[in-house]
């Protein structure tokens, strides 16, 4: 369970980032943002370095709003064991079972309740943070801007489910995959989730 705990990218992480950068190299981005964690900032820098279509400055900037979900006491624990502890009182043995039988939103509330120090984010705290991030993006963006945003698996799944509950988020997005959101007239739609084929971007 990594959450807000930080670490540098692994060799595979760097390889995945270069692959994603190559897949997105043809897109003219107006801004490049990432979570403020080291692994997200490194990923964003690699993707930007691969970009060939952008005109002008595309210096990556970090936004703490888009960090991974905070798991509190469970950060650094074995993920399967942590979700077993979190889900046990709800008759669930895994994160997948929790979001299938309840929801990804309730999984956050369960994590905070199970955290002996209650430092994990519940759903309200998580979305208060994320909404500040979306408000910021709305302030800086102009019509037809393309924004690159590097975030984290559970945060991406949560965003997708928030804006389109019909999309299956039972499988975590692959490292280096791309999820596209389109904002039009104040409404956010999910164009696609968890893609890693440049021909489909």
C-alpha positions in Angstrom: 0.0 0.0 0.0 1.9 3.0 -1.2 -0.5 5.9 -1.1 1.3 9.1 0.1 4.4 7.1 0.9 7.0 8.0 -1.8 9.7 6.2 -3.8 11.6 6.7 -7.0 10.5 5.0 -10.2 11.6 1.4 -10.8 13.4 0.5 -14.0 10.1 -0.8 -15.3 8.4 2.4 -14.3 10.9 4.5 -16.3 10.5 2.1 -19.3 6.7 2.5 -19.1 7.0 6.3 -18.8 9.1 6.4 -22.0 6.6 4.2 -23.8 3.8 6.5 -22.8 5.8 9.6 -23.8 6.3 8.1 -27.2 2.6 7.2 -27.5 1.6 10.8 -26.6 4.5 12.6 -28.5 2.1 13.7 -31.3 -0.2 15.6 -28.9 0.3 19.4 -28.5 -0.1 19.9 -24.7 -0.8 23.3 -23.2 0.1 22.2 -19.6 1.8 19.3 -17.9 1.0 18.5 -14.3 1.6 15.7 -12.0 1.0 14.7 -8.4 3.7 16.0 -6.1 5.0 12.5 -5.3 8.5 11.7 -6.7 7.3 8.8 -8.8 4.6 10.9 -10.5 7.0 13.9 -11.1 9.6 11.6 -12.6 7.0 10.1 -14.9 5.7 13.5 -16.0 9.3 14.7 -16.8 10.0 11.6 -19.0 6.7 12.0 -20.9 7.3 15.7 -21.5 10.9 15.0 -22.7 9.5 12.6 -25.3 6.9 15.1 -26.6 7.5 16.5 -30.1 4.3 18.3 -30.9 4.2 20.9 -28.2 5.2 24.4 -29.1 6.7 26.6 -26.4 7.4 25.8 -22.7 5.9 22.6 -21.3 7.7 22.6 -17.9 6.0 20.1 -15.6 4.4 21.4 -12.5 3.2 19.4 -9.5 -0.2 19.6 -7.8 -0.7 17.9 -4.5 -4.4 17.6 -5.1 -3.9 14.7 -7.4 -1.9 12.5 -5.0 -2.9 8.9 -4.5 -5.5 8.1 -1.9 -4.1 8.3 1.6 -4.1 5.0 3.4 -2.8 6.2 6.7 -1.8 3.4 9.1 -1.9 0.9 6.2 0.8 2.6 4.1 3.8 0.4 3.7 1.7 -2.7 4.6 1.2 -5.7 2.3 -1.7 -4.6 0.1 -3.6 -7.9 0.2 -3.3 -8.2 3.9 -4.4 -4.5 4.4 -7.5 -4.9 2.3 -8.4 -8.1 4.1 -8.2 -6.2 7.5 -10.2 -3.3 6.0 -12.9 -5.5 4.5 -13.2 -8.2 7.1 -16.0 -6.6 9.1 -17.9 -6.1 5.8 -17.5 -9.8 4.7 -15.0 -8.8 2.0 -11.5 -10.3 1.6 -10.0 -8.0 -1.0 -10.3 -4.5 -2.5 -11.9 -6.0 -5.6 -14.6 -7.5 -3.4 -15.2 -4.3 -1.5 -15.7 -2.2 -4.7 -17.9 -5.0 -6.2 -20.1 -5.5 -3.2 -20.1 -1.9 -2.0 -18.2 0.8 -4.0 -14.8 2.5 -4.3 -16.2 5.4 -2.4 -17.2 3.2 0.6 -13.8 1.5 0.4 -12.3 4.8 1.5 -14.7 5.1 4.4 -14.0 1.5 5.4 -10.2 2.2 5.3 -10.5 5.3 7.6 -12.8 3.3 10.0 -10.3 0.4 10.2 -7.3 2.6 10.6 -6.5 2.6 14.3 -5.4 6.3 14.1 -8.0 7.3 11.5 -5.4 9.0 9.3 -6.6 7.3 6.1 -8.7 9.6 3.9 -12.4 8.9 3.8 -14.4 9.6 0.7 -15.4 13.1 1.7 -11.8 14.1 2.5 -10.6 12.5 -0.7 -13.1 14.4 -2.9 -12.6 17.7 -1.1 -9.0 17.4 -2.2 -9.7 16.3 -5.8 -12.3 18.9 -6.4 -9.8 21.6 -5.5 -7.6 20.2 -8.2 -10.3 20.2 -10.8 -11.2 23.7 -9.9 -7.6 24.8 -10.4 -7.5 23.1 -13.8 -10.7 24.8 -14.8 -9.2 28.2 -13.8 -6.0 27.8 -15.9 -7.5 26.0 -18.9 -8.8 27.8 -22.0 -11.0 26.4 -24.8 -9.4 23.4 -26.6 -6.5 23.2 -24.3 -4.9 19.7 -23.8 -3.6 19.0 -20.3 -1.3 16.2 -19.3 -1.9 15.1 -15.8 0.1 12.2 -14.2 -1.6 10.7 -11.2 -2.0 7.2 -9.5 -4.0 4.0 -10.0 -6.7 4.3 -7.3 -7.1 8.0 -7.9 -7.6 7.4 -11.6 -10.1 4.7 -11.0 -11.9 6.9 -8.5 -12.1 9.8 -11.0 -13.4 7.6 -13.8 -16.1 6.1 -11.5 -17.1 9.5 -10.3 -17.7 10.8 -13.8 -19.0 7.6 -15.4 -20.2 4.8 -13.0 -20.9 2.5 -16.0 -17.2 2.0 -16.7 -15.7 -1.2 -15.2 -12.9 -0.1 -12.7 -12.5 -3.6 -11.2 -9.1 -3.8 -12.8 -6.5 -1.2 -11.9 -5.1 0.9 -14.8 -1.9 -0.4 -16.1 1.3 1.6 -15.4 1.7 4.0 -18.3 -1.8 3.6 -19.6 -3.8 6.7 -20.6 -7.2 7.8 -19.4 -8.9 10.7 -21.2 -11.4 13.2 -19.8 -13.2 15.8 -21.9 -14.6 18.9 -20.3 -17.3 20.7 -22.2 -19.7 23.4 -20.9 -18.7 22.6 -17.4 -19.4 18.9 -17.7 -16.7 16.2 -17.5 -17.0 13.0 -19.5 -14.7 10.0 -19.7 -13.6 9.5 -23.3 -11.7 6.3 -22.4 -10.0 4.5 -19.6 -6.8 2.5 -19.3 -5.5 2.6 -22.9 -2.0 2.0 -24.0 -2.2 1.8 -27.8 -1.1 5.0 -29.5 -3.3 4.3 -32.4 -6.4 4.9 -30.2 -5.3 8.2 -28.6 
